[in-house]
């Protein structure tokens, strides 16, 4: 059977990588719904734009009438829900957009799927028994870690920014639809992604951009904050495994087991650029420490044991191999940095 798959936020960073990944080998009909805000760009989808089973729809998941009409028209039987406001700094200055998109938007997509797929609680419409809804979330819902320990699927939620609070809320809404209505949902919580198509505002593209432009490379606080880094294609593979074979109602943490300090990230990028584009002095001389942002979580690190053991997923890239590919991509596509 050919699936009709809705991918929300599919013109964004992770979403576009996922669209390209699944379209490498599928006859399924892929429908991308994206508002094309600053974070969404049709250039991210150029590689698939001429495929006959790819369809793009410009629209907002906050538009409940549009979302409902799309489900009715296209009869989606799978949803991969990426669409979200995701930049922490922006959530500090404009939290309302995060509440609207991440909470209300998620509800709209989930409710439209429920109405199309189910007669009522725990009662599927005929032919909808194998339908699936995959909700993509973040490790930031768990709050912050000290120098040791890992986030597991059992870690209590403790979001510390408007962004992570809105994502936590969306996770709970998805969870409630499983426990109340029997909706066929699976949730994934990932660590920090990097790779091609990432928006220039994020940490790694910012370091690359500032370095090649000869500008100060900003580093929050003392640069000692730690993140677990996940190459975006590895994440996409994990998401597909979760929607294809994950247990309904379950959460799977997807992490790269690549904890690195922010300052190490900057030094590594500068060292690679010293080799690829040498300029008489090291790029690391451009690193400049700036005032830390409010509520800056110290450390995130994911325990990916559950998805590794139950679904057979494992990250292929370590940070050092993935960052070389990422830098090479941005140097070849330098217009995406500025």
C-alpha positions in Angstrom: 0.0 0.0 0.0 1.2 3.5 -0.8 1.2 5.8 2.2 0.1 9.4 2.1 2.5 11.1 4.5 2.2 14.6 5.9 5.5 16.2 7.0 4.9 19.4 8.8 7.9 21.9 8.9 9.5 20.0 6.0 11.2 23.0 4.6 13.1 23.6 7.8 16.5 22.2 8.8 15.7 18.7 10.2 12.5 18.4 8.2 14.1 19.0 4.8 16.8 16.5 5.6 14.1 13.9 6.5 12.1 14.6 3.3 15.3 14.1 1.2 16.1 10.9 3.2 12.7 9.2 2.8 12.4 10.2 -0.9 15.6 8.4 -1.7 13.7 5.1 -1.8 9.9 5.2 -1.6 6.8 5.3 -3.7 4.9 6.9 -0.9 3.2 10.3 -1.5 5.0 12.9 0.5 3.2 16.2 1.4 5.3 18.9 3.0 3.4 21.6 4.9 5.5 24.6 5.9 4.8 28.3 6.7 8.1 29.3 5.2 9.1 31.6 8.1 12.7 32.7 8.5 13.5 29.0 9.4 11.9 27.4 6.4 13.4 27.7 2.9 12.4 26.0 -0.3 16.0 25.9 -1.3 16.3 23.1 1.3 14.0 21.0 -0.8 15.6 21.7 -4.3 17.0 18.2 -4.3 13.5 16.6 -4.3 11.4 19.4 -6.0 11.0 17.5 -9.3 10.0 14.1 -7.9 6.5 13.1 -8.9 5.6 11.9 -5.4 6.7 15.1 -3.6 4.1 17.9 -3.0 4.6 21.2 -1.3 1.9 23.2 0.5 2.6 26.6 2.0 0.6 27.1 5.1 0.5 27.5 8.9 -0.3 24.7 11.3 -2.0 27.4 13.5 -4.6 27.7 10.7 -7.1 25.1 11.9 -9.3 25.4 8.9 -6.4 24.8 6.5 -5.1 21.8 8.5 -8.5 20.2 8.7 -9.2 20.7 5.0 -5.8 19.1 4.1 -6.5 16.0 6.1 -9.9 15.7 4.5 -8.6 16.3 0.9 -5.5 14.1 1.0 -6.5 11.4 3.5 -3.1 11.3 5.2 -2.4 8.0 6.9 0.9 9.0 8.4 2.2 12.3 10.0 5.7 13.3 10.9 5.4 16.5 12.9 8.5 18.7 12.8 6.9 22.1 12.6 8.0 24.2 15.6 9.5 27.5 16.7 12.9 26.3 18.0 15.4 29.1 18.6 15.8 29.6 22.4 17.0 33.2 22.1 13.9 34.1 20.1 11.7 32.4 22.7 13.1 34.8 25.3 12.2 37.9 23.2 8.9 36.6 21.6 7.5 33.7 23.6 4.0 34.1 22.1 5.0 32.7 18.8 6.3 29.6 20.5 3.1 29.1 22.5 1.0 29.4 19.3 3.0 27.2 17.0 4.3 24.6 19.4 1.2 24.1 21.5 -1.8 25.2 19.5 -0.3 24.1 16.1 0.5 20.7 17.5 -3.0 20.3 18.8 -4.5 21.3 15.4 -2.5 18.6 13.5 -3.2 16.0 16.2 -6.9 16.7 16.3 -7.2 16.7 12.5 -5.6 13.3 12.4 -7.8 12.0 15.2 -11.0 13.1 13.4 -9.9 11.5 10.2 -8.6 8.2 11.6 -10.9 7.4 14.5 -14.7 7.1 15.2 -14.0 7.8 18.9 -11.7 6.8 21.8 -9.9 3.5 21.0 -12.1 3.0 17.9 -10.3 3.2 14.5 -12.2 3.8 11.3 -11.9 0.9 8.9 -8.5 0.9 7.2 -6.9 3.3 9.7 -5.6 0.7 12.1 -2.0 0.9 10.8 -1.9 4.7 10.7 0.9 6.5 12.6 1.7 10.0 14.1 5.3 10.8 14.9 5.9 13.8 17.1 9.5 15.2 17.0 10.6 16.9 20.2 13.8 17.9 22.0 16.0 16.9 25.0 15.5 20.5 26.3 12.2 19.4 27.9 14.2 17.6 30.6 15.9 20.8 31.8 19.6 20.7 32.6 22.2 18.3 33.9 25.1 18.7 36.2 28.6 17.3 35.3 27.3 13.7 35.3 24.2 11.7 34.4 22.1 11.3 31.2 18.5 12.1 30.1 16.4 8.9 29.8 12.8 8.5 28.7 12.0 8.4 32.4 13.6 11.7 33.3 11.1 14.1 34.8 10.3 17.1 32.6 11.8 20.4 33.9 11.9 22.9 31.0 13.8 26.2 31.7 13.0 28.4 28.6 9.7 29.4 26.9 10.9 27.2 24.0 11.4 24.1 26.0 8.2 24.7 28.0 6.2 24.9 24.8 7.8 21.7 23.5 7.1 20.0 26.8 3.5 21.1 26.6 3.2 19.7 23.1 4.7 16.4 24.2 2.0 16.1 27.0 -0.8 16.8 24.5 0.5 14.0 22.2 0.8 11.7 25.2 -2.8 12.6 26.3 -4.2 11.6 22.9 -2.7 8.2 23.3 -3.9 7.6 26.8 -7.4 9.2 26.3 -8.2 8.3 22.7 -5.8 5.5 21.8 -4.2 7.6 19.1 -1.3 5.8 17.3 1.4 8.2 18.4 5.2 7.9 18.9 7.4 10.7 20.3 11.1 11.2 19.8 13.2 13.6 21.8 16.6 14.4 20.2 19.8 16.1 21.2 21.4 19.0 19.4 21.3 18.5 15.6 23.9 19.8 13.1 24.5 19.4 9.4 23.4 20.7 6.0 20.5 23.2 5.7 20.7 24.4 9.3 19.6 28.0 9.7 22.5 30.5 9.9 21.4 31.7 13.4 22.3 28.4 15.1 25.6 27.8 16.9 27.6 25.8 14.4 26.6 27.9 11.3 27.2 31.1 13.3 30.8 30.0 14.2 31.5 29.1 10.5 29.9 32.3 9.2 31.7 34.6 11.7 35.0 32.8 11.1 35.0 33.1 7.3 33.8 36.7 7.4 36.7 37.6 9.7 34.3 38.8 12.5 34.4 38.0 16.2 33.1 34.5 16.9 30.7 34.9 19.9 30.9 32.4 22.7 28.3 32.6 25.6 29.7 32.8 29.1 32.9 30.8 29.5 32.1 28.4 26.6 31.9 25.4 29.0 28.2 24.6 28.3 27.9 21.0 27.0 25.6 19.5 24.4 25.3 16.1 23.0 25.6 16.5 19.2 23.7 14.4 16.6 24.4 14.5 12.9 21.1 15.3 11.2 21.0 12.3 8.9 21.5 10.0 11.8 18.5 11.7 13.4 16.4 11.1 10.3 17.2 7.4 10.3 16.1 7.2 13.9 12.8 9.0 13.2 12.0 6.6 10.4 12.7 3.6 12.5 10.5 5.1 15.3 7.5 5.7 13.0 7.9 2.3 11.2 8.6 0.0 14.1 8.3 2.0 17.4 5.8 0.9 20.0 2.7 3.1 20.1 2.5 5.5 23.0 6.3 5.2 23.6 9.0 7.9 23.7 12.4 7.3 22.2 15.4 9.5 23.0 17.7 9.9 20.0 21.2 11.1 20.9 24.6 10.9 19.3 26.7 10.1 22.4 28.9 13.0 21.4 29.1 15.4 24.3 31.2 18.4 23.5 31.8 21.8 25.2 30.8 24.8 23.1 34.4 26.1 23.2 35.6 22.7 21.9 33.1 23.1 19.0 34.5 26.5 18.1 38.1 25.3 18.4 37.4 22.2 16.2 35.7 24.3 13.5 38.5 26.8 13.5 41.1 24.1 13.2 39.4 22.5 10.2 39.0 25.9 8.6 42.7 26.6 9.2 43.4 23.6 6.9 40.6 24.2 4.3 40.9 28.0 4.1 44.1 29.1 5.7 44.7 32.8 6.2 48.0 33.5 8.0 46.7 33.2 11.5 44.3 30.8 13.3 40.6 31.4 13.1 40.4 30.7 16.9 41.9 34.1 17.5 38.5 35.5 16.5 36.7 33.7 19.4 35.2 36.3 21.7 33.4 35.7 25.0 30.0 37.5 25.4 27.5 37.8 28.2 25.7 34.5 28.8 22.0 34.3 27.9 19.3 34.1 30.6 18.5 30.6 31.8 21.3 29.0 29.8 21.2 25.3 30.6 24.6 23.9 31.5 24.6 20.4 30.0 22.3 18.1 27.9 23.2 14.5 27.3 20.9 11.7 26.1 20.9 8.1 26.9 19.9 6.5 23.6 20.0 2.9 24.9 16.2 2.3 24.4 16.2 3.1 20.7 19.5 1.3 20.2 18.3 -1.9 21.9 14.6 -1.9 20.8 14.7 -0.5 17.3 18.3 -1.3 16.3 19.3 2.3 15.7 22.8 3.7 16.3 24.4 7.0 15.1 26.9 6.4 12.3 28.7 9.7 12.7 30.8 10.9 15.6 31.1 14.7 16.0 34.5 14.9 14.4 33.4 13.1 11.2 30.1 14.9 11.0 31.5 18.4 11.5 33.9 17.9 8.6 31.0 17.1 6.3 29.0 20.0 7.7 31.8 22.5 7.2 32.5 21.3 3.7 28.8 21.7 2.8 28.7 25.3 4.1 31.8 26.2 2.2 30.2 24.8 -1.0 27.0 26.6 -0.2 28.3 29.8 1.4 25.3 31.8 0.3 23.4 29.9 3.0 25.5 31.5 5.7 24.9 35.1 4.9 
